[in-house]
């Protein structure tokens, strides 16, 4: 397993000061991948100066006759009525064509729809609804969804996973600055402290947590957060975290959202 054999590594001539490359392979229909999201967010908040994050989608591509076309009647069935297990991954890549951040936001919203709202994210119409919720360019999203470019982008992720010998999701693969070293693979979900320990071992020196941003800044970065997630980022009890959130609620800066007995907070 060596990153230099993988064709999609971004221009190697571009120097990056962060010593670690972190590849995270996810399946958007995998509940463990959704459960891992708070850990990944916390790593970004506390240690992002040490690593560059790259998300890979681990989804088997279907044998589908994709054409660059808008939704229309096909085989007697409107494209808006179609569904397929590969559609969520295709949609994430289509969103990513409008920017890396758009791809991250789409993945997060897709998890919300699937595991909190119990919506059918295999449905094309639901995926278009997500794109609209995120204020993406709807027509561009639909056009990209049905283009061959999006399938080629997914094929790159699958090739990358094969070169790194990744066979399940979620899987983290860490590379340090020494290009001769093999990557360190961690498949499955573990405690936050395990990922901290790996970062420290790979950097070869003690790592220092970045100071947590204000709640306002945190909500600018992550649209929706759970009380427990916020408490872990700030290292405080959940009750204290909830008190601070209620202050923002009174100032109408956030709203409290209850989804299937899950309490979440979202920037207004």
N, C-alpha and C positions, 0 to 999 in steps of 0.2 A: 504494500500500500504506500504509494508515494505520489505526492501532489504534482510532481513534474511530469507524470505520465498522463495527466488529465488535461484535455484540450481546452477547457473553458476557463482556466485560471486567467484572471484579468491581466492586462498588459503587465508583464513582469518588470518592465522598465520603470513602472511607477513605484517609486519608493514609498513605503509607509512606515511611520515611526512606531506603530504598535507591534510588539514582538510576537504576538500569537495570532494565528488564523484559526477561527472557530467555524466549522461547518456543522450546521444542524439540519439533519434530514427528518422531514415530517411527512405524515400523511394527514391531510386535512379532515379525513373521516375517522381518525384514530383518537379515542378519548384520552389515552395516555399523553398524546401530544398536546391536547388542550390543557390537561392538568399540569403540564410542564411549563406552560406560559408564564405563570408568576415567577418561577425560578429564573427563566430567561430574562424577563424584564428586570428583575433585581440585579442580575449580573450586569446588565447594560447600565443601570443606574450607578452601581458601586464600582465597577471595574472596567468600564468600556475603554478606558485609556490603554488597557493592556491587550485588547484583541479587536480584530476586524471580524464582524459577523457576516456569514453568508448562509442563506437558507436554501436548502435543496428539497425538492418535492419528490417523494418516493411513491410514485403512482404508476401502475402498469398502464401503458397506453393501449387504447382499444383499436381494433381494426375498423376505422371509420372513414367514410368517404367525405373528408372535409373540403369544402370549397369556400373561397372568399365571397360570402353572400350574406345578405341580411336575413332575418327570420322571414320565412315564406312557407307556403304550402309545399311539403315534401312528403311524398308517399302518402298523401291524404292526411297528414298530421302537421299542424303548425309547429315551427321550431320552438315557440314559446311553451308548447305543451310537452316537449321532449325532456327526458331525464336519463342520466347515465352516471355510474360511479366515478368516471374520470372527469366529469364536468367541473367539480370544485377545483381541481388542480389546474384545469385549463383556464378557468375564470381568474384564479390568482395570477397566473402568468399574463393574461390579458390585461388585468389591472396594473401589473408591474410595468407594462409598456407605457403607462402614464406616469412612471416614476417609481423608484424603489420604495419610497415611503407609501405610495398608494398600494403597492403589493402587500406591505406589512399590515396596513390598515384593513385591507380586504380580508386577509387571513384572520385577523382578530375578530372582525365583524362576522365572518363565516363561522368561526367557533361559537360566537354568541348565538347566532341563529340556530346552529345545529344542536349544541349541548345545553343551552339555557332556554331557548324558545321552542325547541323541538320542531323546527321547520325542516322541510325536505330540501337540503342544499344540493341534492343531485338534480334538482329541477332547474332548467334553464331560466324560467320565469323568476324564480326566487333569487337566482344569482344576479339577474338584471336589477331586481329590486334592491339588492345589497349595493350594487354599483351606484344606483340613484341615491340611496341613503348617504353614501360617502361623497356625493356631489362629483362623481367622476363624469367624464364626457361619455354619455350613454351610447351615442352612435359609434364613437371610436371604440368603446369597449366591445360592442356587439361585432363590429367589423374585425377587430383583433381576435375575438373569441373564435370566429369561423375562418381565420387565416392559417396558412401552413406555418407561419412564423412562430405561432404559439406552440404548435406541436414540436417544432424544432427546438424551441427553448426547453420544453419538458424533456426531450430526448437528451439534451446536454446534461440535465440533472441526473437522469438515469445512467448515463455514461459515467458521470462523475462518481455516482454511488458504486457502480461496478468496479471502477478503478480503485476505489478506496475499500472495496470488499464489504460494503454496507448492505445488509440483507433485511433489516427490520427498522421500524420507526417507533419511538424516536431514537435517534442515534446522534451523539456528539462526536466529532472528530477534531482533535486539537493538533496543530502543527506549530513548532517553535521556529526560531530564526535560522536554525541550522538545516539547510535544505537536504543534507545527507541523512538526517534522522527520519525514522518512520513516524507516521502520525499515531497519536494515542486515541484509540476508539473506546467510547463508553456508550454501550447500547442499553436501552431501558431508562427508567427514571430512578434517581437517587436523591439524597438529601442535598440541600444547598451547599453544605459544608464540603461535600465531596468535590464539587466543581471548583470551589475556592481553593482547595488543596491542590487540585490538578494545575490550576493557573499558577499557583506559587511554585510548584515543582518545575513547571516548564519555563518560567521566567528566571529561575535560579536564584531568586532573592525574595525577601518578604514583600508582599504586595500591600498597598495602602488603599483603603476604601476612599472613594471620592465622597465629599460631603453631600448629603442628600439635598436635592433641590427643594424649594418651597412647594407646598401642596398645589399652588396655582400653576407652577411650572411643570409639576408632575402630570397634572391633568391636560396640559398643553401637549405633552408627549404621548400620553396614553389616555385615550378617550374615556374608557370605563374601567374602574378598579373596584375590587372587593375590600371591605374593611380590613380583613386579615392580611391581604396583600400589602396594603398601605402600612399597617402596623409592623410588618416584617421589614419593610424598607427603612422605616424610621427607628426600628428597634425599641418600640414602645408597646405597652399592653393594648389590646384591641379597644378597651373602654376609653383610653386616652385618645386613641386615633379617632374614635367615633365622636368624641367631644369636639375635636378640631374640625371634623367634617360638618358637624351640625352648625358650627360658626359660619362656615362657607355657605351652608344651606340657608341660613337666616339672611345672609348677604346676597342670596340668589345667584351665587357663583357656581354652585353645583346643584344637582337634583338627585334625590334618592330614588332608585329604581328597584322594584321588587319583581323578579322573574322566577317563577316556579319555586318560591320560598327562598330564593337567593337574593340577598341584599347587595346591591351594587351602587356605585356612585359615578355620576357622569357630569362632565363639564356642561354648563348651560350655554 
